[in-house]
C-alpha cells in the first residue's frame, strides 16, 4: 500500500471521494478559484517534470483536499490551526524518505505560510 493510500484510509476517506469533492468545488487541491494554482506552478518548473515528482504533486493535492474537509467541519480559529497541523503531519508522513532536518524546515515553512496566507487573504472576519 502506498503512503498516500494509507494516509487517506487513516482519515476514513477514499481517493475517489476526494476527487468527487474537488469536481464539485467542495475541496480544491492546492489552489483557490480566484487565486494561484500551486500545483500547476510546480509542474511548470523543470525539476518537476518526472513521473515521481508529478505523483508527489498529485498526492499533495489529495492531502490539500483532506485539509479542506478537516477545516470545513466546525469553523473557528482553533479548528483552522488544528487542521493546519494535521495537514502538515500528513505531508511529513508523505515525505518520510527525506532527512529529518528537511522535514523540520518543511514544517516551519508550511505552518508559517498556511497561517499567514489565511490571515492575509481568507480571514474576512478579522478584516472587518
Order of alpha helices (4+ residues) and beta strands (2+ residues): alpha-alpha-alpha-alpha-alpha-alpha-alpha
